[in-house]
């Protein structure tokens, strides 16, 4: 009724076969023919839908990206499924295979007297944009065959979650050194995220814990995981619709938060007399996180600097990156964790190759993630870091 | 509310549902008026009052002018309406510009703090109101006695913020017949909307990723990259604006309205004059009818014609925004039009015909026009005159900047080339679109529309860009 009224002119138009109005008052044969016609149309529409979706799947697999290798992980949101494959053409153009530990690396081999370094970090470390043999962990291994560098990176891994990945991999890999790769984002954004909460002892004011809560949106991977791991089209569609879903979840969360804070306010009124504790500074929070790194295993920090570019293919470390680095260095010094940056290596790489270390022809250039030239530069930085720290580490690294 | 947003789809679905529910013609006009105000208020609720005021003085002064007992009174009401329209437009559009320039010239800091928020689409509804009042004053049309219809003319949501610019003479009569959503109009309008969305979301928004990055710091890129960005921006602004216009025309058609065509493949033009017959047609005809002709048009000899044309283009440039870059863009087009006119006149006097014929002259005309129009977009897109200078210097060979050949941009430009070639060389193929309702169940229609919708869903960039012409 609704639609018929809305499209009032249907019956008067010359395209009346779609309305069904044409058959009114005519013989049963006409009605039957019309029904058959409608049936044929429906079959044709369904066939067309199948053709479109099928070729859509092929198109996405060939030019956009493959099925998702991600699996829901209650601790860190998601991890890569062991033995899965990834194709992506968003930045660079790569086909990757994740090993039995779900890492973008070859299968872990026996240590065999080599110095083993586990590298943990976000997308800079996961390096999904370049072939596996071009990422900086492979570059460092190639530069020094005595090194066994394990890539423990995962894209989007928060600073507050890095120790969880380390705790999971340490018993299996037993590295001599764990290198945490951080950047301006980790230092400035990660610790300001709404899901990141710092727990402070109300009496001493000291930080007792810093926890990153798994984002609500990640739990959707548990529901849709089986479809996403099989269909590239579904993976792409989920990526397209994710912002809308995240907005919706955020909206629901804010309503829920509004209700619970009302409850908390009432509880606070019922239990007065609690002394308010001043919020810890960024340096204090970072110091706590870095100390936690050191408590797990010998640790070092490798900082990926952002660059600002000038004419004639010249670059310098970006001012915002330097400012964040100052904060990170202060925290690392307090925590007693060795800190190394990559600024000089990246700037020198541009001067030497004429190629920006960040960016790809199919994404931003310069900008975005490290490209092959950038990974080569960071590989050298990592090697120098290990050379510098080697003498202080276990016997396998003292060469 | 952007056409390609979920919010708009929800809003438009509600409007269609209300069109079905409301039976009376008057009720539907009221509903469309309220919907238009909600559409505008979604951007800034305070400025709904502004658009209401435009409607109020346009309608009130129009009636007063029509009923004026003496020519002097008629003239008074007319100039009052022009002063109100242009004064308001001038205040919102140019207060910041003058504030900045006065502050710079006289080192007056107080002027530097002038910060007026430009109401989205103010130029468009100012032009609607003015065209009505000028036509009424000239006696070309009668007055609109119904305020609701007039207010809807000023604020009709499909074209409210970026055109096409409406003329009262074509829009108001459409409100006098019964408004209906019909199946043929729905089918054709929806396809126009999809076509516009493809231009905007698949072409323009992807091109903007490359263009924005290059224009942010042109000094670091190679000449090749800068030339690619020139081509990319030329296609981006066309797809963005023509896409919006097509979506506006499609949305209006679904509701039962016909809006004027705004673009006719401008990059196929063979001269600058031809370009302006194809680009933003509703603005160029507006400027012709309400600025160029009142200035004297071509009635006072060749020199005066050239001056009139130059002034029209200069003001057309300034209309886009208060910036010396827009003035430069307008001036360039004014000069180019003048040169073209002089050259056509010269040919005509020698008996060769104003327009060259034959494939070689056509090819030369097309390529020269295309090159000129693309290069003229540089000041239009650059944030400052300084950036324009840097960009133009960078186009010269011999630089050693970063070479970035953005693959998606190259693919889109190739697709755009095929699209233009099809328009030029296979017009029959192009004429098959949009499909008629009876053709919808045929394989070509099912697959074309199926793929179009799938590509829209799959490849729309996540960071949807606002329409470029919203700022004008």
Boltz contact constraints between the chains, C-beta under 6 A:
constraints:
  - contact:
      token1: [A, 2]
      token2: [B, 20]
      max_distance: 6.0
  - contact:
      token1: [A, 5]
      token2: [B, 20]
      max_distance: 6.0
  - contact:
      token1: [A, 6]
      token2: [B, 20]
      max_distance: 6.0
  - contact:
      token1: [A, 6]
      token2: [B, 181]
      max_distance: 6.0
  - contact:
      token1: [A, 7]
      token2: [B, 183]
      max_distance: 6.0
  - contact:
      token1: [A, 8]
      token2: [B, 180]
      max_distance: 6.0
  - contact:
      token1: [A, 9]
      token2: [B, 182]
      max_distance: 6.0
  - contact:
      token1: [A, 10]
      token2: [B, 183]
      max_distance: 6.0
  - contact:
      token1: [A, 13]
      token2: [B, 184]
      max_distance: 6.0
  - contact:
      token1: [A, 15]
      token2: [B, 437]
      max_distance: 6.0
  - contact:
      token1: [A, 15]
      token2: [B, 438]
      max_distance: 6.0
  - contact:
      token1: [A, 41]
      token2: [B, 441]
      max_distance: 6.0
  - contact:
      token1: [A, 48]
      token2: [B, 446]
      max_distance: 6.0
  - contact:
      token1: [A, 48]
      token2: [B, 450]
      max_distance: 6.0
  - contact:
      token1: [A, 52]
      token2: [B, 450]
      max_distance: 6.0
  - contact:
      token1: [A, 52]
      token2: [B, 454]
      max_distance: 6.0
  - contact:
      token1: [A, 56]
      token2: [B, 454]
      max_distance: 6.0
  - contact:
      token1: [A, 236]
      token2: [B, 458]
      max_distance: 6.0
  - contact:
      token1: [A, 243]
      token2: [B, 462]
      max_distance: 6.0
  - contact:
      token1: [A, 309]
      token2: [B, 220]
      max_distance: 6.0
  - contact:
      token1: [A, 311]
      token2: [B, 219]
      max_distance: 6.0
  - contact:
      token1: [A, 311]
      token2: [B, 220]
      max_distance: 6.0
  - contact:
      token1: [A, 312]
      token2: [B, 400]
      max_distance: 6.0
  - contact:
      token1: [A, 356]
      token2: [B, 402]
      max_distance: 6.0
  - contact:
      token1: [A, 361]
      token2: [B, 405]
      max_distance: 6.0
  - contact:
      token1: [A, 361]
      token2: [B, 407]
      max_distance: 6.0
  - contact:
      token1: [A, 362]
      token2: [B, 407]
      max_distance: 6.0
  - contact:
      token1: [A, 364]
      token2: [B, 213]
      max_distance: 6.0
  - contact:
      token1: [A, 365]
      token2: [B, 404]
      max_distance: 6.0
